[in-house]
Amino acid sequence: MTNDMQNITRSPLGRTEAQFLAKIGIHPTFSIADARRVLGHKKSDPTRQFLERLQTKGWIRSIRRGRFAVIPLSSGEDRTPQLHEFIVAMELVSPAAIAYWSALNHHGMTEQLPRTVFIATNHPVRRPPREALGVSYKIVSLRPEKFFGIVKDWIDETPFMITDREKTIIDGLDLPQYVGGVGEIAKALATAWPQIDEVKLRKYAVKIGNSAVAKRLGFLMETLKLGNIEKFRKAVTLAPGFSLLDPTLPRHGKYNRRWGLLINTEIKA
């Protein structure tokens, strides 16, 4: 090994360790099973101890139990894997999709940069990880029927899954606490409307199975003068009673009977 490598890491590498890192490092992350395959180990061999030693030396980091990332020389003294937080998110739960405020930002529908990476999945997660490699994550468990509208995107040559623009809007109206409130969705609609598929948006508003979403979306579209509001009203079913326009805010304001909403925040056209 070169002196530069030894200076950057806590301890120098042995020959087997160096060969292992050269082979496994072509992947963004790897599992214990991957390590066994590269090392030619059987289940009875000390693969875990080998990985623990590499982690102690500062050459790999654990993302979650049984999942690791290589720390490249380019990481410098921080000794942090050079992985985008969306790629790490794909390792924390499966299936996974970048969603809510993180998806809003990725799609260019908000200027707000959330400090937490929001991930949606289709099942309950016991003891969900809240931090990995110094980044905060929020895993939102959805019912399977709400887990749709997901597309593949890429960072460099590594894929990740993310809610599309229309589903990101619908998700934000379903659970506004994860997008900074309904006001952020209003801004997103106004900003991104030329890129929004209105037919898909109507379809998603029905498919999400929450009448409050349709009420909120209809009100926002009408207030912001977006789309064909009469087609929207024919496509959706509005449940009786009044829902809060923004459930993250106090219950006050005026009742809107047309949309079955208590308007508890101001939306500017």
Secondary structure in CASP SS format (residue, H / E / C, confidence):
PFRMAT SS
TARGET T0000
AUTHOR 0000-0000-0000
METHOD secondary structure of the structure
MODEL  1
M C 1.00
T C 1.00
N H 1.00
D H 1.00
M H 1.00
Q H 1.00
N H 1.00
I H 1.00
T C 1.00
R C 1.00
S C 1.00
P C 1.00
L C 1.00
G C 1.00
R H 1.00
T H 1.00
E H 1.00
A H 1.00
Q H 1.00
F H 1.00
L H 1.00
A H 1.00
K H 1.00
I H 1.00
G C 1.00
I C 1.00
H C 1.00
P C 1.00
T C 1.00
F E 1.00
S E 1.00
I H 1.00
A H 1.00
D H 1.00
A H 1.00
R H 1.00
R H 1.00
V H 1.00
L H 1.00
G C 1.00
H C 1.00
K C 1.00
K C 1.00
S C 1.00
D C 1.00
P C 1.00
T H 1.00
R H 1.00
Q H 1.00
F H 1.00
L H 1.00
E H 1.00
R H 1.00
L H 1.00
Q H 1.00
T H 1.00
K H 1.00
G C 1.00
W C 1.00
I E 1.00
R E 1.00
S E 1.00
I E 1.00
R E 1.00
R C 1.00
G C 1.00
R E 1.00
F E 1.00
A E 1.00
V E 1.00
I C 1.00
P C 1.00
L H 1.00
S H 1.00
S H 1.00
G H 1.00
E H 1.00
D H 1.00
R C 1.00
T C 1.00
P C 1.00
Q C 1.00
L C 1.00
H C 1.00
E H 1.00
F H 1.00
I H 1.00
V H 1.00
A H 1.00
M H 1.00
E H 1.00
L H 1.00
V C 1.00
S C 1.00
P C 1.00
A C 1.00
A E 1.00
I E 1.00
A C 1.00
Y H 1.00
W H 1.00
S H 1.00
A H 1.00
L H 1.00
N H 1.00
H H 1.00
H C 1.00
G C 1.00
M C 1.00
T C 1.00
E C 1.00
Q C 1.00
L C 1.00
P C 1.00
R C 1.00
T E 1.00
V E 1.00
F E 1.00
I E 1.00
A E 1.00
T E 1.00
N C 1.00
H C 1.00
P C 1.00
V C 1.00
R C 1.00
R C 1.00
P C 1.00
P C 1.00
R C 1.00
E E 1.00
A E 1.00
L C 1.00
G C 1.00
V E 1.00
S E 1.00
Y E 1.00
K E 1.00
I E 1.00
V E 1.00
S E 1.00
L C 1.00
R C 1.00
P H 1.00
E H 1.00
K H 1.00
F C 1.00
F C 1.00
G C 1.00
I E 1.00
V E 1.00
K E 1.00
D E 1.00
W E 1.00
I E 1.00
D C 1.00
E C 1.00
T E 1.00
P E 1.00
F E 1.00
M E 1.00
I E 1.00
T E 1.00
D C 1.00
R H 1.00
E H 1.00
K H 1.00
T H 1.00
I H 1.00
I H 1.00
D H 1.00
G H 1.00
L H 1.00
D H 1.00
L C 1.00
P H 1.00
Q H 1.00
Y H 1.00
V C 1.00
G C 1.00
G C 1.00
V H 1.00
G H 1.00
E H 1.00
I H 1.00
A H 1.00
K H 1.00
A H 1.00
L H 1.00
A H 1.00
T H 1.00
A H 1.00
W H 1.00
P H 1.00
Q H 1.00
I C 1.00
D C 1.00
E H 1.00
V H 1.00
K H 1.00
L H 1.00
R H 1.00
K H 1.00
Y H 1.00
A H 1.00
V H 1.00
K H 1.00
I C 1.00
G C 1.00
N C 1.00
S H 1.00
A H 1.00
V H 1.00
A H 1.00
K H 1.00
R H 1.00
L H 1.00
G H 1.00
F H 1.00
L H 1.00
M H 1.00
E H 1.00
T H 1.00
L H 1.00
K C 1.00
L C 1.00
G C 1.00
N C 1.00
I H 1.00
E H 1.00
K H 1.00
F H 1.00
R H 1.00
K H 1.00
A H 1.00
V C 1.00
T C 1.00
L C 1.00
A C 1.00
P C 1.00
G C 1.00
F C 1.00
S E 1.00
L E 1.00
L C 1.00
D C 1.00
P C 1.00
T C 1.00
L C 1.00
P C 1.00
R C 1.00
H C 1.00
G C 1.00
K E 1.00
Y E 1.00
N E 1.00
R C 1.00
R C 1.00
W C 1.00
G C 1.00
L E 1.00
L E 1.00
I E 1.00
N C 1.00
T C 1.00
E C 1.00
I C 1.00
K C 1.00
A C 1.00
END
